[in-house]
Amino acid sequence: MFSIHRLWIKTNFIPLILFIACSSITPYKALAKMKLPIQYCSISINSTPLSTDQVSLNFSLQNPYDKNMRLLMWHTPFEGFFSDLFMIKNRNTGEQLNYQGPMVKRLKPQLEDYLSISANEISSITLNLSLAYVFTQGNYQLHLKKNSFHFEDDNLTPFPLFCETPLIEFSIK
């Protein structure tokens, strides 16, 4: 009985697994040939010391590809506050700040959910973090929760962008 199952696995299951693995890699062949960007994002907080109601964050992202791309804005600073984007920690107390903004459930992305960015262009946005986080006096650390974003070209081919930003430190007076 065991040899029948083993034969079935050998003739049916293993080729199926190989087919699935190879077909999932095929769309990314072009991506494998491309040199992936190392760093095309920046994040900073405007001047310090800051007031509790005006903590301005600047975020920039560059399209590193030699063609026009579309960025899915979901879960990025370009969307504004519709998801919890940042890890913010009070260095004095060790407490993590809770996100106070809306959390949105989504269906399939629509055209207006994308930001068009020309080849090698930089797009930037400034957000007031005080609209979604409650700050008190103290010293803080901040970083992005998500470090990869979804680009796609006109053919809807996905391209990753890894956004390794440094830990930002700032003070509230």
C-alpha atoms as one frame of an Amber mdcrd trajectory, in Angstrom:
protein
   0.000   0.000   0.000   2.816   2.389   0.908   4.517   1.845  -2.466   1.293
   2.824  -4.304   1.124   6.129  -2.468   4.804   6.695  -3.064   4.380   6.015
  -6.791   1.379   8.376  -6.964   3.356  11.126  -5.264   6.307  10.577  -7.580
   4.218  10.672 -10.775   1.567  13.274  -9.869   2.408  15.447  -6.890   6.088
  16.284  -7.514   5.548  17.417 -11.147   2.595  19.524  -9.969   4.716  21.246
  -7.317   7.500  21.884  -9.848   4.991  23.324 -12.329   3.530  25.688  -9.697
   6.989  26.804  -8.551   8.210  27.468 -12.100   5.040  29.276 -13.188   5.167
  31.588 -10.181   8.771  32.555 -10.976   8.225  33.230 -14.700   6.579  36.711
 -14.368   9.576  37.884 -12.376  12.263  36.932 -14.915  12.501  40.539 -16.088
  12.749  41.618 -12.475  15.614  39.200 -11.815  17.621  40.814 -14.622  17.084
  44.308 -13.216  19.404  45.747 -10.637  17.228  46.271  -7.579  17.484  49.675
  -5.937  19.228  49.874  -2.607  17.739  53.091  -1.258  15.257  55.417  -2.887
  13.291  56.686   0.106  13.912  59.331   2.703  12.102  60.283   5.856  12.694
  63.212   8.184  11.001  65.265  10.861  10.967  69.045  10.472  12.892  71.084
  13.019  13.230  70.143  16.667  12.083  70.919  19.323   8.492  70.499  18.196
   5.130  71.291  19.743   2.688  68.484  20.568   0.242  69.589  17.866   2.671
  70.152  15.000   4.950  67.181  14.316   5.622  67.411  10.566   7.103  64.414
   8.810   8.595  64.620   5.307   8.602  61.502   3.147  10.170  61.190  -0.313
  10.241  58.284  -2.702  12.059  58.033  -6.035  11.035  55.888  -8.972  14.372
  54.115  -9.592  13.269  52.511 -12.840  13.898  53.836 -16.355  10.189  53.884
 -17.148   7.070  55.510 -15.788   5.563  53.564 -12.919   2.501  53.598 -10.716
   2.781  53.327  -6.939  -0.081  51.743  -5.039  -0.566  54.388  -2.331  -2.172
  52.019   0.162  -0.142  51.740   3.380   2.242  54.514   2.297   2.485  58.122
   3.523   1.047  59.244   0.152  -2.330  57.893   1.236  -2.409  60.013   4.373
  -3.762  58.477   7.535  -5.891  55.489   6.528  -3.635  52.882   8.130  -1.076
  52.648  10.915   2.132  53.550   9.054   4.660  54.296  11.782   6.196  52.793
  14.893   6.594  55.689  17.329   8.112  55.090  20.739   8.472  57.521  23.643
  12.124  57.082  24.673  11.462  58.509  28.168   8.708  56.040  29.099   9.395
  53.229  26.617   5.731  53.317  25.552   4.626  52.801  21.966   2.239  55.503
  20.724  -1.126  54.189  19.580  -2.401  55.145  16.151  -5.586  57.241  16.526
  -6.618  57.512  12.851  -9.015  55.492  10.719  -8.294  51.963   9.535  -9.711
  51.252   6.082 -10.703  47.918   4.559 -10.334  47.837   0.819 -11.541  46.032
  -2.247  -9.602  45.822  -5.500  -7.407  48.911  -6.160  -8.896  51.529  -8.476
  -6.994  53.931 -10.735  -7.231  56.713  -8.130  -5.401  54.462  -5.619  -2.189
  54.809  -7.647   0.309  57.636  -7.854   2.014  57.996 -11.244   5.717  58.678
 -10.936   7.833  59.332 -14.021  11.150  57.565 -14.559  13.698  58.635 -11.921
  11.276  61.261 -10.544  11.029  61.974  -6.794   7.615  62.398  -5.150   7.315
  63.902  -1.671   4.673  64.514   0.946   4.519  66.202   4.352   2.231  64.802
   7.060   1.311  66.224  10.459   1.732  63.185  12.716  -0.225  64.974  15.457
  -3.410  64.274  13.479  -3.057  60.525  14.123  -0.837  60.202  17.208  -1.084
  61.856  20.647   2.249  63.390  21.638   3.340  64.702  25.021   6.612  66.336
  26.011   9.519  63.970  25.605  11.950  62.272  23.258  10.712  59.966  20.530
  11.912  57.416  17.994  10.084  56.775  14.722  10.382  54.404  11.786   8.156
  53.071   9.017   6.266  49.856   9.832   6.375  48.677   6.237   9.577  48.867
   4.188   8.430  47.619   0.804   6.069  49.225  -1.653   4.237  48.062  -4.751
   5.144  49.626  -8.116   3.739  48.466 -11.424   4.292  49.456 -15.033   1.753
  50.043 -17.820   1.514  46.264 -18.380   0.599  45.778 -14.692   3.897  43.979
 -14.080   4.793  44.311 -10.377   8.110  45.807  -9.310   9.232  46.003  -5.686
  10.805  48.996  -4.008  12.474  48.428  -0.667  12.466  51.478   1.534  15.014
  51.108   4.308  14.773  54.371   6.218  16.773  55.125   9.347  15.354  55.395
  12.844  14.387  59.053  13.359  14.805  60.687  16.763  13.070  63.914  17.753
  11.974  65.914  20.817   8.660  67.503  21.797   8.742  70.564  24.046
